[in-house]
Amino acid sequence: MQRADPVTPEVMSVSPAASPSNLKAAAWMSGWLSLMLVMMVAGRESARELSVFEIMEIRTVLGFVMLLPWVWASGGLKAMRTSRMRMHVARNVVHYGGQFCWFLALTMIPLSQVIAIEFTMPIWSAILAVNFLGEKMNRWKNLALALGLIGVLIIVRPIGAKVDPGQLIVLIAAVGFAMSFVAVKSLTRTDSPLQIMFWMLILQSAMGLVPALVDWTWPSATVWGWMLVVAFAGTFSHYCIARALLHADATVVVPMDFLRLPLAVVIGWLVYAEVLDAYTALGAALILLGNLFNLKAPRVAPV
């Protein structure tokens, strides 16, 4: 499942000539939200029969097949050459780990908790950008970090309550996605979004092949259907967000993604009879508020 990770620039190439329009951006973001939410359900349903390694392997292979038409239309394999293979490998190692943790957490804790803790990713990204990209912290980013950490502590409740391992696993996923985001941000200085997506699918297919084969189970017809949904949603959700970013600034697009949390709560309630507890609601509110402060932070030129 392509996380997926949270709003990242690992997107397919699209025409840069697009007219500014918040309405069009919102329309494309509705596609992103729909695909991400469908992918959560499809991933959880697939995990009823398949291991997480197998789900990820099938997802990347199918995603690569779906991406091939864009590769050929953009100049074929020659256009995919890169001079930064080491960075691609490093980025995909941490991204693969983050995806594994995210999929695993889907099978362990309510969807609302997965999304709430995942939304700490932009905050970890800000910290990593300071250390690796030369960006600077300021009072808004510090406030965002504090609110995010408090929000996670409220959801996890480490004092006086048993910590669910799934909560810690999705927190690890969020940090992994943040590391991947920073690496992608560096890669975009030299490589196109399509190159980044291409090498992600190639490298992660290679990484997951042996673990998937160790405990391979042929999916049933029903699960093959769910896996096609996972692959399609994981690949083309990034196209939707790319189109949204063409029509509006990130400060307009990113807050729209926060709708994933209440929508995940509704889906968890309708499909799995999950109930949103007060601690998760309060923690999620603080994390989202922290993200809004992070978006408010003025841009500071790298050193």
HUWOMO-V592501 format. One record per residue. N is the residue number from 1. RES is the residue in one letter. NEAR is the number of other ideal C-beta (glycine too) atoms within 10 Angstrom. Layout:
BEGIN
n->N res->RES near->NEAR
n->N res->RES near->NEAR
END
This chain:
BEGIN
n->1 res->M near->26
n->2 res->Q near->27
n->3 res->R near->25
n->4 res->A near->25
n->5 res->D near->24
n->6 res->P near->24
n->7 res->V near->22
n->8 res->T near->23
n->9 res->P near->17
n->10 res->E near->25
n->11 res->V near->22
n->12 res->M near->20
n->13 res->S near->17
n->14 res->V near->15
n->15 res->S near->7
n->16 res->P near->6
n->17 res->A near->6
n->18 res->A near->15
n->19 res->S near->7
n->20 res->P near->11
n->21 res->S near->13
n->22 res->N near->15
n->23 res->L near->8
n->24 res->K near->16
n->25 res->A near->22
n->26 res->A near->15
n->27 res->A near->14
n->28 res->W near->22
n->29 res->M near->26
n->30 res->S near->14
n->31 res->G near->16
n->32 res->W near->25
n->33 res->L near->19
n->34 res->S near->14
n->35 res->L near->23
n->36 res->M near->24
n->37 res->L near->20
n->38 res->V near->16
n->39 res->M near->24
n->40 res->M near->25
n->41 res->V near->20
n->42 res->A near->25
n->43 res->G near->26
n->44 res->R near->19
n->45 res->E near->19
n->46 res->S near->28
n->47 res->A near->19
n->48 res->R near->11
n->49 res->E near->15
n->50 res->L near->24
n->51 res->S near->18
n->52 res->V near->23
n->53 res->F near->20
n->54 res->E near->24
n->55 res->I near->30
n->56 res->M near->27
n->57 res->E near->23
n->58 res->I near->23
n->59 res->R near->31
n->60 res->T near->28
n->61 res->V near->18
n->62 res->L near->20
n->63 res->G near->24
n->64 res->F near->19
n->65 res->V near->12
n->66 res->M near->16
n->67 res->L near->21
n->68 res->L near->12
n->69 res->P near->9
n->70 res->W near->16
n->71 res->V near->18
n->72 res->W near->11
n->73 res->A near->11
n->74 res->S near->16
n->75 res->G near->11
n->76 res->G near->10
n->77 res->L near->9
n->78 res->K near->7
n->79 res->A near->15
n->80 res->M near->17
n->81 res->R near->10
n->82 res->T near->16
n->83 res->S near->8
n->84 res->R near->18
n->85 res->M near->11
n->86 res->R near->9
n->87 res->M near->18
n->88 res->H near->21
n->89 res->V near->13
n->90 res->A near->14
n->91 res->R near->24
n->92 res->N near->22
n->93 res->V near->17
n->94 res->V near->18
n->95 res->H near->27
n->96 res->Y near->19
n->97 res->G near->18
n->98 res->G near->27
n->99 res->Q near->28
n->100 res->F near->21
n->101 res->C near->23
n->102 res->W near->27
n->103 res->F near->27
n->104 res->L near->20
n->105 res->A near->26
n->106 res->L near->25
n->107 res->T near->14
n->108 res->M near->15
n->109 res->I near->22
n->110 res->P near->21
n->111 res->L near->26
n->112 res->S near->25
n->113 res->Q near->27
n->114 res->V near->26
n->115 res->I near->26
n->116 res->A near->30
n->117 res->I near->29
n->118 res->E near->24
n->119 res->F near->23
n->120 res->T near->28
n->121 res->M near->27
n->122 res->P near->23
n->123 res->I near->26
n->124 res->W near->20
n->125 res->S near->25
n->126 res->A near->23
n->127 res->I near->16
n->128 res->L near->19
n->129 res->A near->20
n->130 res->V near->16
n->131 res->N near->9
n->132 res->F near->13
n->133 res->L near->13
n->134 res->G near->11
n->135 res->E near->21
n->136 res->K near->13
n->137 res->M near->15
n->138 res->N near->13
n->139 res->R near->9
n->140 res->W near->17
n->141 res->K near->23
n->142 res->N near->14
n->143 res->L near->16
n->144 res->A near->26
n->145 res->L near->19
n->146 res->A near->14
n->147 res->L near->23
n->148 res->G near->28
n->149 res->L near->15
n->150 res->I near->15
n->151 res->G near->26
n->152 res->V near->24
n->153 res->L near->14
n->154 res->I near->19
n->155 res->I near->26
n->156 res->V near->19
n->157 res->R near->16
n->158 res->P near->11
n->159 res->I near->7
n->160 res->G near->5
n->161 res->A near->9
n->162 res->K near->7
n->163 res->V near->11
n->164 res->D near->17
n->165 res->P near->12
n->166 res->G near->19
n->167 res->Q near->21
n->168 res->L near->17
n->169 res->I near->21
n->170 res->V near->27
n->171 res->L near->19
n->172 res->I near->17
n->173 res->A near->28
n->174 res->A near->29
n->175 res->V near->20
n->176 res->G near->24
n->177 res->F near->29
n->178 res->A near->25
n->179 res->M near->22
n->180 res->S near->30
n->181 res->F near->26
n->182 res->V near->23
n->183 res->A near->24
n->184 res->V near->23
n->185 res->K near->17
n->186 res->S near->16
n->187 res->L near->21
n->188 res->T near->14
n->189 res->R near->7
n->190 res->T near->11
n->191 res->D near->20
n->192 res->S near->17
n->193 res->P near->20
n->194 res->L near->21
n->195 res->Q near->21
n->196 res->I near->25
n->197 res->M near->27
n->198 res->F near->24
n->199 res->W near->22
n->200 res->M near->23
n->201 res->L near->23
n->202 res->I near->16
n->203 res->L near->19
n->204 res->Q near->23
n->205 res->S near->19
n->206 res->A near->13
n->207 res->M near->21
n->208 res->G near->23
n->209 res->L near->14
n->210 res->V near->10
n->211 res->P near->16
n->212 res->A near->22
n->213 res->L near->11
n->214 res->V near->10
n->215 res->D near->10
n->216 res->W near->13
n->217 res->T near->11
n->218 res->W near->9
n->219 res->P near->17
n->220 res->S near->12
n->221 res->A near->6
n->222 res->T near->12
n->223 res->V near->22
n->224 res->W near->14
n->225 res->G near->14
n->226 res->W near->24
n->227 res->M near->22
n->228 res->L near->15
n->229 res->V near->19
n->230 res->V near->28
n->231 res->A near->25
n->232 res->F near->18
n->233 res->A near->27
n->234 res->G near->27
n->235 res->T near->23
n->236 res->F near->17
n->237 res->S near->24
n->238 res->H near->25
n->239 res->Y near->21
n->240 res->C near->21
n->241 res->I near->26
n->242 res->A near->19
n->243 res->R near->21
n->244 res->A near->28
n->245 res->L near->21
n->246 res->L near->19
n->247 res->H near->20
n->248 res->A near->21
n->249 res->D near->12
n->250 res->A near->12
n->251 res->T near->11
n->252 res->V near->17
n->253 res->V near->21
n->254 res->V near->21
n->255 res->P near->14
n->256 res->M near->20
n->257 res->D near->20
n->258 res->F near->16
n->259 res->L near->14
n->260 res->R near->21
n->261 res->L near->22
n->262 res->P near->15
n->263 res->L near->18
n->264 res->A near->26
n->265 res->V near->22
n->266 res->V near->14
n->267 res->I near->18
n->268 res->G near->22
n->269 res->W near->15
n->270 res->L near->9
n->271 res->V near->13
n->272 res->Y near->12
n->273 res->A near->7
n->274 res->E near->18
n->275 res->V near->11
n->276 res->L near->20
n->277 res->D near->14
n->278 res->A near->8
n->279 res->Y near->15
n->280 res->T near->25
n->281 res->A near->16
n->282 res->L near->14
n->283 res->G near->24
n->284 res->A near->26
n->285 res->A near->15
n->286 res->L near->20
n->287 res->I near->31
n->288 res->L near->19
n->289 res->L near->15
n->290 res->G near->25
n->291 res->N near->23
n->292 res->L near->16
n->293 res->F near->20
n->294 res->N near->21
n->295 res->L near->16
n->296 res->K near->12
n->297 res->A near->17
n->298 res->P near->6
n->299 res->R near->7
n->300 res->V near->12
n->301 res->A near->7
n->302 res->P near->10
n->303 res->V near->8
END
